Amino acid sequence: MPINQPSNQIKLTNVSIVRLKKGGKRFEIACYKNKVQEWRSGVETDIDDVLQIANVFVNVSKGEVAKNQDLQKAFNTSDTNTIVKEILKKGELQVGDKEREHDLSSVRREIATLVSEKCVDPSTQRPYPVGVIDKAMTEAGFSVRPGKNAKSQVSECIKLLQTGSKLPIQRARMRVRVSLPVADAEKLKPKVLEGADTVEKEEQASDEWQAVLLIDPSQFRVLGDLLQKECKGRGRLETLTFAATAGS
């Protein structure tokens, strides 16, 4: 014998829910996974590709569709398209426990990969495998910050590894070439070399002085500002290798 479900119930699966509380009531829309962020960032512009179904719900999980009078009262309109766009813009994306855990795990792996690319073992000047970095992150008590991308958390992670783990680690040095007119080199050469960890090459021609240096990445802007201020565009700072390691 068939079971009669209420006419305002719709069942959906594998869905991302965006929820907005307004006018004392809860409203939800059912979206395809990953499409909400694409819509908000402007990558996706077709709302039909974002929504699983063009309805506004009170509860997506139970399939309960919102009543027109409730929509009119809360949004001052019953136009579904207008309401859906407001919920997409202002609503909170609901993430399940398993999905949240998977997302954090992916971000953590990405952070470990970026740290491995940017850092080295000080004694060998070679990068650590990602697995070694991940173990050190656990030892140091590093926690991924939800809602922030991996790149924005790398510096914090490196600092924590340096202070909270037993893993010897430092940022890989940048290899740069500094070029100065001879007239400026006499005055600026000591300041330029002062910021270098290693001077790999230094030569002077009749009209120009050049040096290839290994520097801490934090010194790149310092050198750039120095040349801009003192040389007025006559000097050059070039990046040869973003993360110089042994043998590179």
Rosetta silent file (secondary structure, phi, psi, omega in degrees, C-alpha in Angstrom):
SEQUENCE: MPINQPSNQIKLTNVSIVRLKKGGKRFEIACYKNKVQEWRSGVETDIDDVLQIANVFVNVSKGEVAKNQDLQKAFNTSDTNTIVKEILKKGELQVGDKEREHDLSSVRREIATLVSEKCVDPSTQRPYPVGVIDKAMTEAGFSVRPGKNAKSQVSECIKLLQTGSKLPIQRARMRVRVSLPVADAEKLKPKVLEGADTVEKEEQASDEWQAVLLIDPSQFRVLGDLLQKECKGRGRLETLTFAATAGS
SCORE:     score description
SCORE:     0.000 S_00000001
   1 L     0.000  126.170 -177.551    0.000    0.000    0.000 S_00000001
   2 L   -66.721  146.094  178.802    1.544    3.362   -1.025 S_00000001
   3 L   -95.957  125.489  179.745    2.447    5.884    1.711 S_00000001
   4 L   -85.274  116.006  176.866    1.027    9.329    1.149 S_00000001
   5 L   -92.282  151.587  175.295    3.599   12.002    1.926 S_00000001
   6 L   -55.490  145.120 -175.177    2.589   15.629    2.530 S_00000001
   7 L   -67.802  -17.488 -179.197    2.532   17.578   -0.733 S_00000001
   8 L   -95.940   17.484  178.657    5.066   20.092    0.578 S_00000001
   9 E  -107.688  131.693  177.660    7.770   17.437    1.158 S_00000001
  10 L  -132.494  129.610 -178.394   10.622   16.843   -1.303 S_00000001
  11 L   -96.469  129.303  178.381   13.440   14.384   -0.658 S_00000001
  12 L  -129.359  150.896  178.229   16.971   15.301   -1.743 S_00000001
  13 L  -130.641  163.654  176.884   20.325   13.523   -1.322 S_00000001
  14 L    49.896   56.634 -169.897   24.029   14.425   -1.639 S_00000001
  15 L  -125.424  147.376  170.086   23.268   18.071   -1.045 S_00000001
  16 E  -101.739  130.822 -175.037   24.961   21.141    0.370 S_00000001
  17 E  -106.109  133.090  171.781   22.592   23.255    2.461 S_00000001
  18 E  -112.637  127.350 -173.112   22.726   27.040    2.832 S_00000001
  19 E  -119.142  137.480  175.868   20.710   28.357    5.781 S_00000001
  20 E  -134.901  129.005  175.649   19.505   31.856    6.596 S_00000001
  21 E   -98.199  124.029 -176.820   17.516   32.883    9.677 S_00000001
  22 E  -152.178  139.687  179.409   15.250   35.835    8.983 S_00000001
  23 L    60.485   29.546  178.717   12.035   37.172   10.435 S_00000001
  24 L    78.466    6.163  179.257   12.237   34.650   13.252 S_00000001
  25 E  -127.013  161.528  179.467   12.209   31.692   10.866 S_00000001
  26 E  -102.813  132.724  177.101   14.761   29.406    9.268 S_00000001
  27 E  -126.660  140.799 -176.870   15.037   29.171    5.488 S_00000001
  28 E  -135.202  151.421  170.965   17.242   26.772    3.539 S_00000001
  29 E  -126.873  151.796 -176.936   18.175   26.064   -0.056 S_00000001
  30 E  -104.250  118.269 -175.408   19.563   22.839   -1.513 S_00000001
  31 E  -120.150  161.110  172.977   22.714   23.256   -3.603 S_00000001
  32 L   -74.241  146.009 -179.848   25.161   21.036   -5.430 S_00000001
  33 L   -58.443  140.541  177.474   28.361   20.359   -3.516 S_00000001
  34 L    74.231  -12.012 -175.556   31.188   22.882   -4.166 S_00000001
  35 H   -79.530  -24.021 -178.265   28.894   25.162   -6.187 S_00000001
  36 H   -63.141  -48.488  179.901   28.131   27.593   -3.349 S_00000001
  37 H   -65.050  -35.930  178.503   31.728   28.811   -3.083 S_00000001
  38 H   -64.955  -38.633  177.377   31.991   29.014   -6.877 S_00000001
  39 H   -65.420  -44.856 -177.047   28.865   31.211   -6.954 S_00000001
  40 H   -68.197  -29.000 -179.974   30.167   33.441   -4.169 S_00000001
  41 H   -89.145   -7.517  178.616   33.560   33.851   -5.833 S_00000001
  42 L    91.007    0.226  179.021   32.013   34.604   -9.232 S_00000001
  43 L   -69.249  -41.937  177.949   33.313   31.457  -10.937 S_00000001
  44 L  -103.570  129.340 -177.454   29.753   30.143  -11.372 S_00000001
  45 L  -119.530  -10.020  179.630   27.145   32.581  -12.705 S_00000001
  46 L   -95.306  108.722 -175.275   24.271   30.274  -13.683 S_00000001
  47 H   -64.601  -24.886  178.117   22.085   29.807  -10.616 S_00000001
  48 H   -66.297  -24.850  177.757   20.462   26.735  -12.177 S_00000001
  49 H   -85.649   -7.486  179.027   23.848   25.000  -11.922 S_00000001
  50 L   -94.716  -43.607 -175.179   24.057   25.893   -8.218 S_00000001
  51 E   -85.534  135.951  170.681   20.615   24.802   -7.028 S_00000001
  52 L   -72.300  -35.637  178.047   19.537   21.183   -6.905 S_00000001
  53 L  -151.763  138.832 -174.769   15.963   22.416   -6.948 S_00000001
  54 L   -82.852   62.419  177.214   14.585   25.947   -7.243 S_00000001
  55 L  -131.673  154.861  171.766   12.685   25.871   -3.962 S_00000001
  56 L  -105.886  130.564 -174.806   13.102   27.528   -0.583 S_00000001
  57 E  -110.412  158.489  165.832   12.825   25.098    2.311 S_00000001
  58 E   -88.267  -36.046  178.472   12.179   25.291    6.016 S_00000001
  59 E  -150.256  106.970 -178.334   14.126   22.065    6.410 S_00000001
  60 L   -63.936  -42.646 -176.164   15.950   20.505    3.461 S_00000001
  61 L   -59.143  -36.582  179.766   16.706   17.276    5.312 S_00000001
  62 L   -92.996   -3.990  179.192   13.019   16.659    5.957 S_00000001
  63 L    73.076   23.208 -177.490   11.979   18.001    2.558 S_00000001
  64 E   -89.133  114.769 -178.684    9.731   20.692    4.069 S_00000001
  65 E   -82.864  140.631 -179.939    9.142   23.538    1.618 S_00000001
  66 L   -68.962  145.893  179.156    8.632   27.071    2.986 S_00000001
  67 L   -81.154  146.767 -177.834    5.144   28.566    2.737 S_00000001
  68 H   -58.563  -39.182 -178.069    4.601   31.582    0.476 S_00000001
  69 H   -67.179  -31.994  176.856    3.160   33.692    3.293 S_00000001
  70 H   -69.971  -38.270  178.607    6.272   33.059    5.424 S_00000001
  71 H   -65.895  -44.691 -179.504    8.542   34.036    2.531 S_00000001
  72 H   -60.837  -41.504 -178.232    6.534   37.205    1.867 S_00000001
  73 H   -67.772  -40.966 -175.455    6.682   38.185    5.534 S_00000001
  74 H   -80.661  -38.915 -171.930   10.428   37.573    5.924 S_00000001
  75 H  -109.971   -2.886 -176.568   11.732   38.802    2.537 S_00000001
  76 L    60.706   24.062  174.623    8.958   41.224    1.476 S_00000001
  77 L  -162.956  156.933  174.353    8.607   39.178   -1.697 S_00000001
  78 L  -114.633   10.444  178.986    7.584   35.699   -2.694 S_00000001
  79 L   -71.670  113.715 -173.953    9.789   35.664   -5.803 S_00000001
  80 H   -60.010  -41.712 -177.086   11.850   32.499   -5.415 S_00000001
  81 H   -61.424  -43.633  179.464   14.758   33.701   -7.557 S_00000001
  82 H   -64.925  -43.304 -178.185   15.227   36.870   -5.494 S_00000001
  83 H   -66.786  -43.265 -179.849   14.990   34.988   -2.207 S_00000001
  84 H   -59.744  -42.073 -179.074   17.380   32.258   -3.289 S_00000001
  85 H   -65.793  -35.703  177.721   20.021   34.819   -4.273 S_00000001
  86 H   -67.845  -41.232  178.837   19.736   36.532   -0.881 S_00000001
  87 H   -65.137  -40.611  178.006   20.110   33.208    0.931 S_00000001
  88 H   -61.621  -39.368 -176.504   23.116   32.338   -1.246 S_00000001
  89 H   -75.284  -43.095 -170.466   24.716   35.699   -0.481 S_00000001
  90 H  -106.676  -15.363 -173.319   23.999   35.983    3.252 S_00000001
  91 L   -74.492  167.892  179.974   23.306   32.430    4.387 S_00000001
  92 E  -102.358  125.980  178.884   25.577   30.041    6.271 S_00000001
  93 E   -73.233  123.753 -179.612   26.827   26.964    4.447 S_00000001
  94 E   -88.100  125.910 -178.318   26.051   23.872    6.510 S_00000001
  95 L  -119.946  127.463  179.019   28.879   21.324    6.538 S_00000001
  96 L   -71.727  162.281 -177.127   28.478   17.804    7.909 S_00000001
  97 H   -58.032  -46.201 -178.367   30.994   16.297   10.334 S_00000001
  98 H   -65.925  -41.643  179.598   32.493   13.913    7.764 S_00000001
  99 H   -65.894  -41.288  178.816   32.715   16.625    5.120 S_00000001
 100 H   -62.761  -43.790  179.820   34.263   19.069    7.607 S_00000001
 101 H   -62.927  -40.537  178.700   36.819   16.481    8.683 S_00000001
 102 H   -65.435  -42.955 -179.810   37.685   15.728    5.051 S_00000001
 103 H   -63.263  -44.498 -179.944   38.055   19.436    4.218 S_00000001
 104 H   -65.257  -37.525  178.855   40.323   20.086    7.213 S_00000001
 105 H   -64.681  -39.620  179.248   42.397   17.026    6.369 S_00000001
 106 H   -66.840  -42.066  179.079   42.853   18.263    2.782 S_00000001
 107 H   -65.223  -41.081  179.514   43.874   21.746    3.960 S_00000001
 108 H   -60.835  -44.074  178.760   46.299   20.237    6.473 S_00000001
 109 H   -62.715  -39.239  179.044   47.928   18.137    3.749 S_00000001
 110 H   -66.334  -39.835  177.762   48.208   21.210    1.527 S_00000001
 111 H   -62.330  -45.969  179.745   49.838   23.194    4.355 S_00000001
 112 H   -60.361  -38.705  178.690   52.345   20.378    4.964 S_00000001
 113 H   -65.283  -44.190  180.000   53.144   20.304    1.235 S_00000001
 114 H   -65.139  -40.337  177.926   53.706   24.082    1.095 S_00000001
 115 H   -63.138  -41.674  178.480   55.922   23.982    4.201 S_00000001
 116 H   -60.977  -36.177 -179.879   57.954   21.166    2.621 S_00000001
 117 H   -74.326  -28.716 -173.355   58.432   23.303   -0.503 S_00000001
 118 H   -98.264  -12.510 -172.499   59.452   26.424    1.427 S_00000001
 119 E  -125.500  162.810 -179.012   61.655   24.939    4.170 S_00000001
 120 E  -140.311  166.206  168.458   64.775   22.827    4.576 S_00000001
 121 E   -76.577  119.112 -176.261   66.826   20.924    7.135 S_00000001
 122 L   -56.594  -31.109 -175.650   69.433   23.526    8.214 S_00000001
 123 L   -78.611  -27.994 -178.196   72.226   20.929    8.351 S_00000001
 124 L  -112.655  -15.657 -175.322   71.694   19.540    4.836 S_00000001
 125 L    59.647   28.336  176.971   69.810   22.402    3.165 S_00000001
 126 E  -114.536  150.621 -179.358   67.471   19.797    1.717 S_00000001
 127 L   -72.622  154.250  174.611   63.668   19.728    2.015 S_00000001
 128 L   -87.364  149.661  170.922   61.850   17.313    4.302 S_00000001
 129 L   -61.680  153.703 -178.731   59.270   14.844    2.945 S_00000001
 130 H   -58.504  -38.491 -179.446   55.665   15.923    3.471 S_00000001
 131 H   -61.635  -36.977  178.674   55.101   13.035    5.913 S_00000001
 132 H   -67.415  -41.782  177.890   57.901   14.258    8.175 S_00000001
 133 H   -62.200  -42.759 -178.340   56.436   17.771    8.186 S_00000001
 134 H   -62.208  -41.381  177.815   52.983   16.389    9.026 S_00000001
 135 H   -64.192  -39.867  178.695   54.347   14.451   12.026 S_00000001
 136 H   -67.143  -34.351  176.846   56.129   17.570   13.266 S_00000001
 137 H   -62.349  -40.595  177.435   52.887   19.560   12.907 S_00000001
 138 H   -64.839  -44.662  179.791   51.197   17.023   15.197 S_00000001
 139 H   -60.541  -38.631 -177.641   54.090   17.207   17.681 S_00000001
 140 H   -80.804   -8.947  179.604   53.912   21.001   17.732 S_00000001
 141 L    78.937   29.230 -179.876   50.139   20.943   18.249 S_00000001
 142 L   -73.294  133.067  176.767   49.287   22.722   14.997 S_00000001
 143 L  -121.734  134.212  177.100   45.568   22.956   14.256 S_00000001
 144 L   -68.415  136.903  178.333   44.087   23.959   10.927 S_00000001
 145 L   -90.092  113.725  179.450   41.943   27.080   11.148 S_00000001
 146 L   -59.380  142.140  177.537   38.550   26.393    9.525 S_00000001
 147 L    87.983   -7.294  177.353   37.532   28.935    6.921 S_00000001
 148 L  -112.626  142.712 -179.378   41.111   29.931    6.048 S_00000001
 149 L   -76.983  167.973 -174.643   42.979   28.618    3.033 S_00000001
 150 L   -63.444  -43.051 -174.852   46.232   26.688    3.311 S_00000001
 151 H   -59.088  -37.352 -176.873   48.499   29.435    1.968 S_00000001
 152 H   -73.952   -9.810 -177.095   47.435   31.923    4.651 S_00000001
 153 H  -107.594   -1.263 -174.922   48.374   29.450    7.411 S_00000001
 154 H   -66.072  -47.418 -177.740   51.861   28.465    6.225 S_00000001
 155 H   -60.213  -42.939  178.710   53.834   31.194    8.029 S_00000001
 156 H   -62.113  -40.893 -179.296   52.082   30.453   11.312 S_00000001
 157 H   -64.530  -44.097 -179.385   52.784   26.741   10.864 S_00000001
 158 H   -61.780  -44.301  179.250   56.493   27.304   10.184 S_00000001
 159 H   -61.085  -40.373 -179.687   56.879   29.483   13.289 S_00000001
 160 H   -68.028  -38.629  177.558   55.146   26.844   15.417 S_00000001
 161 H   -63.319  -37.111 -178.451   57.365   24.083   14.019 S_00000001
 162 H   -70.506  -27.696 -176.959   60.456   26.129   14.879 S_00000001
 163 H  -106.953  -25.301 -171.774   59.345   26.635   18.483 S_00000001
 164 H  -115.058    3.296  177.878   57.114   23.670   19.288 S_00000001
 165 L  -127.255  167.444  178.805   58.664   20.659   17.590 S_00000001
 166 L   -89.183    0.005 -176.827   61.994   18.857   17.734 S_00000001
 167 L   -79.089  118.460  175.222   62.399   19.100   13.957 S_00000001
 168 L   -68.550  122.485 -174.960   65.276   21.404   12.941 S_00000001
 169 L  -150.793  142.844  174.827   63.751   23.560   10.218 S_00000001
 170 E  -145.828  159.246  176.203   64.333   26.884    8.504 S_00000001
 171 E   -65.626  138.006  174.398   62.944   28.660    5.498 S_00000001
 172 L   -63.880  142.160 -178.920   64.761   27.823    2.274 S_00000001
 173 E   -77.553  148.262  172.737   66.854   30.730    1.100 S_00000001
 174 E   -87.042  142.179  173.417   66.020   32.686   -2.025 S_00000001
 175 E  -101.730  121.048 -176.953   68.724   33.002   -4.645 S_00000001
 176 E  -129.653  159.121  173.686   68.779   36.527   -6.067 S_00000001
 177 E  -117.873  126.962  176.937   70.980   38.632   -8.307 S_00000001
 178 E  -108.713  129.708  178.854   71.642   42.257   -7.377 S_00000001
 179 E  -124.544  129.989 -178.538   72.976   44.604  -10.060 S_00000001
 180 E  -134.800  144.088  169.877   74.176   48.138   -9.342 S_00000001
 181 E   -61.662  146.883 -177.310   75.918   50.848  -11.350 S_00000001
 182 H   -55.057  -36.457 -178.147   79.519   51.189  -10.172 S_00000001
 183 H   -62.662  -31.859 -179.832   78.781   54.708   -8.945 S_00000001
 184 H   -90.879  -25.469 -173.859   76.160   53.350   -6.511 S_00000001
 185 H   -61.853  -38.767 -176.873   77.932   50.107   -5.631 S_00000001
 186 H   -57.878  -39.716 -177.845   80.636   51.737   -3.564 S_00000001
 187 H   -82.611  -38.322 -170.873   78.069   53.185   -1.181 S_00000001
 188 H   -94.956  -18.738 -176.096   75.461   50.372   -1.205 S_00000001
 189 H   -51.931  -47.222  179.819   77.581   47.218   -1.480 S_00000001
 190 H   -60.315  -39.909 -179.565   78.095   46.841    2.318 S_00000001
 191 H   -68.466  -37.686  179.742   74.337   47.222    2.969 S_00000001
 192 H   -65.692  -48.117 -177.009   73.435   44.730    0.217 S_00000001
 193 H   -70.050  -26.097 -180.000   75.891   42.080    1.419 S_00000001
 194 H   -61.273  -31.706 -177.648   74.871   42.626    5.034 S_00000001
 195 L   -87.546    2.042 -176.382   71.427   41.118    4.290 S_00000001
 196 L   -96.261  143.001  171.228   72.818   37.972    2.643 S_00000001
 197 L   -78.196  -40.615 -178.945   73.299   34.572    4.267 S_00000001
 198 E  -142.436  136.188  172.061   75.748   33.559    1.546 S_00000001
 199 E   -99.435  105.629 -176.452   77.480   35.438   -1.259 S_00000001
 200 E   -81.590  -31.177 -176.545   77.700   32.875   -4.053 S_00000001
 201 E  -157.065  140.422  178.513   79.186   35.114   -6.705 S_00000001
 202 E  -146.300  128.894  179.606   80.433   38.671   -6.925 S_00000001
 203 E  -149.990  152.182 -179.030   81.899   40.455   -9.932 S_00000001
 204 E  -132.113  124.746  174.548   82.487   43.980  -11.113 S_00000001
 205 L   -97.583 -172.920 -176.864   82.697   45.194  -14.686 S_00000001
 206 L   -67.660  -27.964 -175.820   83.652   48.671  -15.813 S_00000001
 207 L  -121.410   -5.079 -173.882   80.130   49.995  -15.465 S_00000001
 208 E  -149.468  143.188  173.520   78.273   47.542  -13.198 S_00000001
 209 E  -109.827  135.932 -179.414   78.649   45.505  -10.006 S_00000001
 210 E  -131.493  147.372  174.666   76.759   42.225   -9.645 S_00000001
 211 E  -145.791  139.396  173.490   76.319   39.705   -6.856 S_00000001
 212 E  -104.595  122.703 -171.437   74.403   36.425   -6.563 S_00000001
 213 E  -125.313  151.249  165.270   73.168   35.985   -2.999 S_00000001
 214 E  -102.496  123.806 -176.542   71.276   33.521   -0.855 S_00000001
 215 E  -131.107  155.836  169.159   68.910   35.458    1.376 S_00000001
 216 L   -67.602  139.689 -178.850   66.110   34.797    3.827 S_00000001
 217 L   -52.435  -29.079 -179.567   62.809   35.529    2.014 S_00000001
 218 H   -66.887  -19.958 -178.741   62.110   38.323    4.506 S_00000001
 219 H   -83.172  -12.331 -176.101   65.149   40.196    3.148 S_00000001
 220 H   -61.435  -46.758  179.897   63.796   40.392   -0.392 S_00000001
 221 H   -67.811  -35.605  178.666   61.572   43.382    0.332 S_00000001
 222 H   -60.521  -47.256  179.076   64.327   45.012    2.399 S_00000001
 223 H   -64.508  -41.527  179.941   66.731   44.813   -0.546 S_00000001
 224 H   -61.730  -42.747  178.727   64.044   45.979   -2.968 S_00000001
 225 H   -65.825  -37.762  179.434   63.240   49.018   -0.820 S_00000001
 226 H   -62.170  -46.722 -179.490   66.950   49.815   -0.469 S_00000001
 227 H   -66.815  -39.055 -179.297   67.513   49.810   -4.223 S_00000001
 228 H   -64.600  -41.289 -176.486   64.346   51.796   -4.879 S_00000001
 229 H   -74.360  -44.622 -171.282   65.284   54.464   -2.343 S_00000001
 230 H   -91.436  -27.674 -174.657   69.001   54.801   -3.058 S_00000001
 231 H  -104.142  -12.464  178.121   69.261   53.967   -6.782 S_00000001
 232 L    52.123   44.626  177.376   66.083   55.566   -8.099 S_00000001
 233 L    90.124   -2.655 -178.311   65.528   52.776  -10.632 S_00000001
 234 L   -84.423  -21.261  179.751   69.197   52.345  -11.611 S_00000001
 235 L   -96.680  162.578  179.660   69.642   49.081   -9.670 S_00000001
 236 E  -131.138  141.326  174.371   68.054   45.664  -10.349 S_00000001
 237 E  -126.408  116.028 -177.081   66.931   42.850   -8.042 S_00000001
 238 E  -118.941  140.171  175.156   66.127   39.546   -9.770 S_00000001
 239 E   -89.667  122.680  177.612   64.845   36.289   -8.302 S_00000001
 240 E   -96.108  -41.287  177.588   66.812   33.304   -9.621 S_00000001
 241 E  -144.436  127.103 -178.658   65.335   30.619   -7.346 S_00000001
 242 E   -69.889  -36.249  179.110   62.420   31.049   -4.952 S_00000001
 243 E  -136.612   93.429 -177.531   63.531   28.186   -2.671 S_00000001
 244 E   -80.508  126.563  177.132   67.192   27.312   -3.058 S_00000001
 245 L  -124.718  171.337 -178.077   68.152   23.903   -1.682 S_00000001
 246 L   -56.317  128.257  178.599   71.346   21.866   -1.759 S_00000001
 247 L    86.627   -5.331 -178.981   72.271   21.069   -5.319 S_00000001
 248 L   -98.317    0.000    0.000   69.733   23.491   -6.829 S_00000001
